Amino acid sequence: MKFRGNYKLQYAHASDHRVTIGKWFRKRYKTLVHGLGDRWVAPISTDLSTCFVVGCGHSGTTLVAAKLGRHGDAHLIGRETHGYAPARGLRASRRSTQEWLSTLRANNKKLLIEKTPKHVHVIPRVRRILPEARFLAMVRNPLDNCFSLYQRYGDLGFAIDRWNMDNAAIIDQVGREYIKIVSYETLTSDPGATFESICHFLEIPWQPEIIERGDTAYDGVHQRRNMEVRQAQVKEVIRPSLGRWKKHLSDAQVDRIRRETRVVAFDLGYDSTRVN
């Protein structure tokens, strides 16, 4: 276990915690070998805009990316690329980014949108290649978010660890001009105003039709099981989805989430004892 500031759970490879020892060593080896030339990789100079949607899994990243990708000026990559994972090295990341920008230009679009939640841990790497890149960081209250992760993975400790680590990475970026933090609660309670502010941040005109029901870039793309569910969900009109944990979590589980997320939740502006 490593300590970082006030947050007690940090792992040596924070973007992919709780892996086997063998996989951990393989990733560390690849990171070392592929990163040997990182310091000599030059940034990309472009007149096109880029936006990376990041945050903890199940915090609304797919929803934001899907709706924003319907904007007339935007092109959304319809999958999680993991293009800036440390094990790839910056040379490979730069090549992938050039391909994305070529596709953007070929489609006569102005804004590239990429959504890989774990890129929240590699924002400095992205900015090495794309100094003008902007980031939308999604946050969601710990009870709803941890419950959703628990439903998927069946491990409450894993859900809490991931929520703490991913959101601690967001806290590290608070106040930077290149990042906008968007809460799931605000997004779902007032999607129009939220997306209008996102468009302003990205310097693209507000188009109200993007939040209406309709197809997204995720349709027709072969996805993992969890993303197949998201494909259908993000096509619909945005509605509040809060408090589902109440019917499924025991009092002991609720107390554990509140206790173990308290420090990070407070720094994000959530009072976990009052979330209901």
PAMITOR-914111 format. One line per field, with one value per residue (C-alpha): residue number from 1; x, y, z. Coordinates in steps of 0.2 Angstrom, whole numbers, plus 5000, padded with zeros to 4 digits. Example, Ala and Ser with C-alpha at 12.3 -4.5 7.8 and 13.67 -1.06 7.14 Angstrom:
! residues 2
pos: (1, 2)
x: (5062, 5068)
y: (4978, 4995)
z: (5039, 5036)
This chain:
! residues 276
pos: (1, 2, 3, 4, 5, 6, 7, 8, 9, 10, 11, 12, 13, 14, 15, 16, 17, 18, 19, 20, 21, 22, 23, 24, 25, 26, 27, 28, 29, 30, 31, 32, 33, 34, 35, 36, 37, 38, 39, 40, 41, 42, 43, 44, 45, 46, 47, 48, 49, 50, 51, 52, 53, 54, 55, 56, 57, 58, 59, 60, 61, 62, 63, 64, 65, 66, 67, 68, 69, 70, 71, 72, 73, 74, 75, 76, 77, 78, 79, 80, 81, 82, 83, 84, 85, 86, 87, 88, 89, 90, 91, 92, 93, 94, 95, 96, 97, 98, 99, 100, 101, 102, 103, 104, 105, 106, 107, 108, 109, 110, 111, 112, 113, 114, 115, 116, 117, 118, 119, 120, 121, 122, 123, 124, 125, 126, 127, 128, 129, 130, 131, 132, 133, 134, 135, 136, 137, 138, 139, 140, 141, 142, 143, 144, 145, 146, 147, 148, 149, 150, 151, 152, 153, 154, 155, 156, 157, 158, 159, 160, 161, 162, 163, 164, 165, 166, 167, 168, 169, 170, 171, 172, 173, 174, 175, 176, 177, 178, 179, 180, 181, 182, 183, 184, 185, 186, 187, 188, 189, 190, 191, 192, 193, 194, 195, 196, 197, 198, 199, 200, 201, 202, 203, 204, 205, 206, 207, 208, 209, 210, 211, 212, 213, 214, 215, 216, 217, 218, 219, 220, 221, 222, 223, 224, 225, 226, 227, 228, 229, 230, 231, 232, 233, 234, 235, 236, 237, 238, 239, 240, 241, 242, 243, 244, 245, 246, 247, 248, 249, 250, 251, 252, 253, 254, 255, 256, 257, 258, 259, 260, 261, 262, 263, 264, 265, 266, 267, 268, 269, 270, 271, 272, 273, 274, 275, 276)
x: (5000, 5006, 5001, 4997, 4992, 4977, 4971, 4976, 4972, 4984, 4992, 5009, 4999, 4984, 4975, 4973, 4973, 4970, 4978, 4988, 5006, 5011, 5000, 5007, 5025, 5021, 5013, 5027, 5040, 5030, 5029, 5048, 5053, 5040, 5043, 5062, 5060, 5046, 5056, 5060, 5042, 5036, 5019, 5006, 5003, 4985, 4971, 4958, 4951, 4951, 4941, 4944, 4930, 4937, 4932, 4927, 4918, 4899, 4900, 4891, 4906, 4898, 4882, 4891, 4902, 4887, 4877, 4891, 4896, 4879, 4885, 4887, 4905, 4911, 4917, 4916, 4927, 4914, 4925, 4937, 4954, 4966, 4977, 4987, 4990, 5008, 5012, 5010, 5023, 5021, 5027, 5012, 5000, 5006, 5003, 4986, 4981, 4987, 4975, 4961, 4964, 4965, 4948, 4942, 4948, 4942, 4924, 4925, 4923, 4931, 4931, 4938, 4930, 4938, 4931, 4942, 4938, 4955, 4964, 4960, 4976, 4987, 4981, 4999, 5004, 4989, 4995, 5012, 5006, 4991, 4995, 4978, 4968, 4953, 4945, 4928, 4929, 4913, 4910, 4896, 4891, 4900, 4884, 4877, 4893, 4900, 4884, 4884, 4902, 4897, 4883, 4895, 4910, 4902, 4916, 4912, 4930, 4935, 4922, 4927, 4945, 4942, 4930, 4943, 4958, 4949, 4942, 4958, 4965, 4952, 4955, 4973, 4967, 4955, 4957, 4966, 4959, 4959, 4947, 4929, 4921, 4904, 4893, 4881, 4868, 4868, 4869, 4854, 4843, 4846, 4854, 4850, 4860, 4874, 4877, 4876, 4890, 4900, 4898, 4904, 4919, 4923, 4920, 4907, 4889, 4875, 4864, 4849, 4845, 4860, 4851, 4836, 4833, 4843, 4857, 4875, 4893, 4892, 4878, 4883, 4900, 4904, 4906, 4910, 4894, 4893, 4895, 4881, 4869, 4876, 4873, 4854, 4854, 4863, 4851, 4837, 4831, 4842, 4832, 4838, 4844, 4848, 4846, 4845, 4857, 4844, 4835, 4850, 4864, 4863, 4866, 4883, 4888, 4881, 4891, 4907, 4905, 4902, 4916, 4929, 4925, 4923, 4939, 4939, 4920, 4922, 4936, 4923, 4910, 4900, 4894, 4892, 4883, 4869, 4868, 4851)
y: (5000, 5017, 5034, 5050, 5065, 5061, 5046, 5030, 5018, 5021, 5007, 5007, 5005, 5015, 5015, 4996, 4990, 4973, 4963, 4947, 4948, 4942, 4954, 4968, 4964, 4962, 4979, 4987, 4979, 4986, 5003, 5003, 4997, 5006, 5022, 5023, 5036, 5046, 5061, 5064, 5062, 5079, 5086, 5087, 5105, 5105, 5118, 5104, 5103, 5088, 5083, 5068, 5061, 5054, 5049, 5034, 5020, 5021, 5039, 5045, 5046, 5036, 5046, 5062, 5056, 5049, 5064, 5076, 5065, 5069, 5087, 5093, 5099, 5083, 5066, 5053, 5037, 5024, 5013, 5015, 5016, 5016, 5025, 5034, 5019, 5020, 5002, 5009, 5022, 5040, 5035, 5023, 5036, 5049, 5038, 5034, 5052, 5057, 5044, 5050, 5068, 5062, 5054, 5070, 5080, 5068, 5069, 5088, 5089, 5101, 5092, 5075, 5066, 5051, 5042, 5031, 5033, 5027, 5041, 5051, 5044, 5050, 5068, 5074, 5061, 5067, 5085, 5080, 5075, 5087, 5103, 5111, 5096, 5098, 5086, 5083, 5074, 5065, 5063, 5054, 5052, 5037, 5028, 5027, 5025, 5012, 5002, 5002, 4996, 4983, 4977, 4974, 4967, 4959, 4966, 4980, 4983, 4984, 4997, 5008, 5007, 5012, 5026, 5033, 5032, 5038, 5053, 5057, 5059, 5071, 5081, 5083, 5093, 5104, 5123, 5119, 5129, 5113, 5103, 5104, 5094, 5088, 5080, 5066, 5073, 5090, 5082, 5071, 5084, 5098, 5091, 5106, 5118, 5106, 5102, 5121, 5124, 5110, 5117, 5134, 5126, 5117, 5133, 5125, 5131, 5124, 5112, 5107, 5092, 5083, 5078, 5071, 5053, 5047, 5036, 5038, 5033, 5018, 5010, 4996, 4994, 4977, 4981, 4971, 4965, 4980, 4992, 4983, 4989, 5007, 5007, 5006, 5017, 5032, 5033, 5038, 5055, 5059, 5056, 5056, 5039, 5042, 5031, 5014, 5008, 5010, 4994, 4983, 4988, 4983, 4995, 4988, 4990, 5008, 5012, 5005, 5015, 5031, 5028, 5023, 5036, 5050, 5060, 5060, 5063, 5079, 5086, 5083, 5093, 5077, 5074, 5056, 5056, 5066, 5057, 5049)
z: (5000, 4996, 5004, 4994, 5003, 5014, 5003, 5011, 4996, 4982, 4971, 4962, 4945, 4950, 4933, 4934, 4953, 4959, 4945, 4947, 4951, 4934, 4925, 4936, 4932, 4913, 4913, 4923, 4910, 4895, 4903, 4906, 4888, 4878, 4888, 4885, 4871, 4879, 4883, 4864, 4858, 4852, 4854, 4840, 4833, 4827, 4824, 4829, 4846, 4857, 4873, 4884, 4895, 4911, 4928, 4939, 4929, 4931, 4935, 4918, 4907, 4893, 4894, 4892, 4878, 4869, 4869, 4866, 4851, 4843, 4841, 4823, 4826, 4835, 4831, 4845, 4845, 4848, 4860, 4874, 4866, 4882, 4870, 4883, 4895, 4901, 4895, 4877, 4877, 4871, 4853, 4851, 4859, 4847, 4832, 4838, 4841, 4823, 4816, 4826, 4820, 4802, 4804, 4812, 4797, 4784, 4792, 4792, 4811, 4823, 4840, 4844, 4859, 4867, 4882, 4892, 4911, 4916, 4907, 4922, 4929, 4914, 4910, 4910, 4897, 4886, 4888, 4883, 4866, 4865, 4875, 4871, 4875, 4887, 4899, 4906, 4922, 4929, 4947, 4956, 4974, 4982, 4987, 4970, 4961, 4972, 4971, 4952, 4952, 4965, 4954, 4940, 4949, 4964, 4976, 4987, 4992, 4974, 4971, 4985, 4981, 4963, 4968, 4980, 4967, 4952, 4961, 4970, 4953, 4948, 4964, 4959, 4944, 4952, 4947, 4931, 4916, 4904, 4915, 4919, 4933, 4930, 4943, 4938, 4949, 4940, 4923, 4926, 4935, 4923, 4907, 4896, 4907, 4910, 4892, 4887, 4900, 4893, 4875, 4881, 4890, 4873, 4863, 4852, 4849, 4860, 4851, 4861, 4850, 4856, 4873, 4864, 4861, 4846, 4840, 4846, 4840, 4851, 4840, 4829, 4837, 4845, 4864, 4879, 4889, 4901, 4886, 4877, 4891, 4890, 4871, 4874, 4890, 4882, 4867, 4879, 4886, 4901, 4918, 4936, 4942, 4961, 4976, 4969, 4982, 4995, 4990, 4988, 5001, 5019, 5033, 5036, 5017, 5017, 5033, 5025, 5009, 5019, 5031, 5018, 5005, 5018, 5015, 4996, 4995, 5006, 4994, 4980, 4989, 4994, 5012, 5011, 5028, 5019, 5003, 5001)
